[in-house]
Amino acid sequence: MGLLLKAGINIDLITSAVLAFVSIAFLIICINKIQSLKNIFPNYALQLAGLIGNTSFLGIPIAIALLPIETFNFTIGFDLGTTLFSWIFGPYLLQKTSSNYSFFNLRKLIFSIFSSPASKGIIGLFFIYLFGLENIMEDILWIPARLVIYLAIIVVGTRLGMITNSKQSFFQINENIKYSLLLKLIILPSLIYILCRILNLKTTDTLALVLQAGTPSAISTILLAEAYKKQRDLAAKALFTTTIFSTASIPLIYLIINKF
């Protein structure tokens, strides 16, 4: 909410948020409706790890460092769309017993939407703008935001530490992790690039969105896996491997889009 107040809401932010949300939704529906893809991504923790990126803690700092300030709303918008999907559908999907059951349950979906912290944040933002408190709340909201970030990093570090200290090899990448890596760092950024070209966005705006799409798996995927006790080690391994490989893929994305 603090970032939204700083960026301000305009058409660029809304466009990029919708683009992120719809793209992730499209891919996760395809995965669950096409049996061959469901066999590759057999559980929702793996699917979320391959689609939800670390846009807040990595994507935004990268965008600030590499891109002009005019693209900031595209960057924040993509982060918003990703965050909304993650915290609305993440709990809904991870509470399901298996990805083999019916994907769509309207009653549970509506409950998940209105109980999501992301939805509550949007409602809170609406009231802040309604009463003209955005200038006051902009700085105040950074206090709890920083606290949440620190706690999230502690949870992630604890989970990664537990895995690295286990007898299993942390660096052994199974087939499912490889596919999740491919989905997160290549397929999703490629889809966003194609959509940006269809929408005829400027090169810098396209770069802002594709860089966000190409970020490694989000910390929220571990937090959700921890909260619902579903595939926690798998989520942590996906975060670790995508983060390592993104150190090569993100510079390549930047160079390729700038060149072509």
Summary of the structure (lengths in Angstrom):
residues: 260
radius of gyration: 17.9
end to end distance: 34.9
largest distance: 55.6
contacts: 861
relative contact order: 0.17
helix: 80%
strand: 1%
